[in-house]
Amino acid sequence: MPNSFHNPFHFIPVKKLTIADKKHGLVIDENHNITWGPHAHDQYTDKTFSGRLICKLTTESPIFIGAQQKDGTEPKQVIPFEIDGKPVIPGSTLRGMLSSLSEAASNSALRVLHRDKPLSYRRTMLESLSAVGMIIEQPQIPGEFFLLPLALPTIERRSTRDAFRLPSNYHKMFPNPRLKVLLDGYDWRRQRDGKKLAFASGDIAGKQSYAPRGQHYFMLLNKGWIFQNGEISPHPQLRFPSKKKRDRNGEFDAYLIGQKPLSVPNLKQFIDLEEWNQLPPVDQNKYTRGILRILGAQGRADMPTTKKHELFIPFPDGIGKEPIYRIPQPVIKRFTALADERTEANPQHPYEPLGTRQNRNGQCLKLHHGDIVFFRPNTTGTEVEDISFSSIWRGHAGTVEDYFRAIDVDVLPFTQKRTTVTPAELLFGFVQDEKENDEKSTLAFKGKIRVSFGKIDESFQDNFYDSPVTLKILSSPKPPSPALYFKFSDESEKGDIAKSALKPGKHHPQGRKIYLHHHLEEGITPWKSLKQTELNQKNRIEPLRKGLEFYFHLDFNNLTKWELGLLCYAVRPTDKYRHKIGMGKPLGLGTIRIDPLGLFTIDRSLRYSEKELSTCRYNQSWTCQNVKLPSSYGDEQMAISGGISFDDVQRSFTESMDSDIRNAIQLLGEPQYVTHPVHTPQVAPKDLEEETYCWFVANDVGSGTQWNNNRIDAKNKSLIPLNKDSKVLPLLVRYDWNN
């Protein structure tokens, strides 16, 4: 039985800048110089607007804005922001809210973006790396890495009538092909019983993998299997998967994954160097020298219990004279980015092979000379295309920057590659994200708007807060999660987007995230955690109650009428629009209403004339009907009314606004369009604090996966993008397996 729901957030489109968009920005010349013109701070410019916009903020749901965390508390107790014992809305919070909407409305650059964040995903078995090589550094070429191929990849055979054919891009790298040996025997029952972990096969427990000065080991291996013209003939000592899936013709796909050790009377299958030295030459020649690649499980509590193998890799005399292959810098950069990401998420990840790192202590994992890695060559077999420390390493679908750059370089945070300063950057300022060339100066701009603190109405003397509450864990699905975060750049193209298929240019980010409003019935608190688990990931807060009123103002200088219209639009896009602010927005907190109360402009040239000595500060003003300004705004109360209109100024911006963006802002900001429950994606109606990942699992691997004895299939595979033709907020679907 289907159940529809809204995801807690949706997106406002980000588009390539048009000529009209650039008209209201500033062009950057080829020397990275900008003529600031009327936007400069050193003078007031004719035909621009300076003055003040006064607003009232009303809480329509509980909201919370924190000041600091209290040490030693679990869950973390967050202290609310106050001045002199009364709640205050920080100017930085209001500025961030308004600048974000200004950016979206004007299709300006994203001033804050985690540009270098890798979009990683866990590869499937079919995407895994299986060839083995050794990292080589050469002192005469500092900063470069090379790879010495050691062992063949897993090789597929389509039917019993076919030979095992090595893909052509591996031929050059393996003039002397070698097959790895999988050593079995982890006894996970011993680990579960709290006893020392054992590794049964070959008695390799405690032995270390290869490092530059590592020890060699010796194994009895068959040396007679045939490799000719890229084909490997079947042999009893070659290793295949234990399960073979037959197709409709009775044939089966098979995979050659390695070789098996030999059994020779009176000789051990696996020995170390000391034991090998004690053998007579005739027996020594029966062994193949090699190295151990041991990931190691002891002391790693989160090692998957499905782990079964370690590797013995042939490493015969003379192998060091074989060709090595360059690993391009982009491949190294991608490996490093993924390693850094996993180390940040968990210092135990990624697992470095046992004995190769001493006392890393959570520091990021870097490649070393002598590391054993899995790899894949490029299509011509001349360079290395991908490397990893485990066969099923994380895939890398590029960075966040790659996808936004494919839309337009000018939507990225400011760098030296930019060609335009966008309108929101002129209003709220920017700082160049990085200095890429010492010959060019780093640019920054202060912006032309200052935002005051939001002060509570004097009629509220106490009873500011609701009862303290522990929030549910605040989390979002980890990008790339293409079902939510991405869409096809070609709007006519439909269907699912797999993580491994993501490609900049072919796929675009959905846009700028914005949180939906919840329909809150009296006494309903969807943000409240009902579980006493994972308290170290939760926050305890005392939210401001709904119905409170605050006043704040925005001072502006040298704004064109279009820019002032953009500012007015950001304050109140439509009469029914509601902003979101503070902590817990995806859980239902933070809905506020902003009402513009008065718009006042100053004639700066008149202010420096003799006539100004006997006139009011403001030469034009508009005030909302039947509204009395707070007593703190004395000059504004004395202003002569007329000469300017909030609606007229706002219209100077909205008349040129992109229709897709305008419609998305309205749909996402007006609570009337939220017609169904708002919560994270679910496959079945379970506790919303648990198993929020199942829906994404269903989308990633499809409907064939079994979960809790039920077939999980999210059915609605992705979040439908918004455009000018959208009439309602898109829904997602979960299925109730109990009905």
Secondary structure, 3 states (H helix, E strand, C coil): CEEEEECCEEEECCCCCCHHHHHCCEECCCCCCCCCHHHCCCCCCCCCEEEEEEEEEEECCCECCEEEEECCCCCEEEEECEECCEEEECHHHHHHHHHHHHHHHCCCCCCCCCCCCEEEEECCHHHCCCEEEEEECCCCCCCCEEEEEEECCCEEECCCCCCEECCHHHCCCCCCCCCCEEECCECHHHHHCCCCCCECHHHCCCCCCCCCCCCCEEEEECCCCCEECCEECCCCCEECCCCCCECCCCCECEEECEECECCCCCCCCEEEHHHHHCCCHHHHCCEEEEEEECCCCCCCCCCCCCCCCEEEEECCCCHHHCCCEEECHHHHHHHHHHHHHHHHHCCCCCCCCCCCCCCCCCCCCCCCCCCEEEEEECCCCCCEEEEECCCCCEEEEEEHHHHHHHHCHHHCCCCCCCCEECHHHHHHCEECCCCCCCCCCCCEECCCEEECCEEECCCCCCCCECCCEEECCCCCCCCCCHHHHEEECCCCCCCCCCHHHCCECCEEECCEEEECCCCCCCCCCCCECCCCCCHHHCEEECCECCCCEEEEEEEEEEECHHHHHHHHHHHCCCCCCCEECCCCHHHCCCEEEEEEEEEEECCHHHHCCHHHHHCCCCCEEEECCCCCCCCCCHHHHCCCCEECCHHHHHHHHHCCCCHHHHHHHHHHHCHHHCCCCECCCCCCCCCCCCCCCHHHHHHHHCCCCEECCEECCCCCCCCCCCCCCCCCCCCEEEECCCC
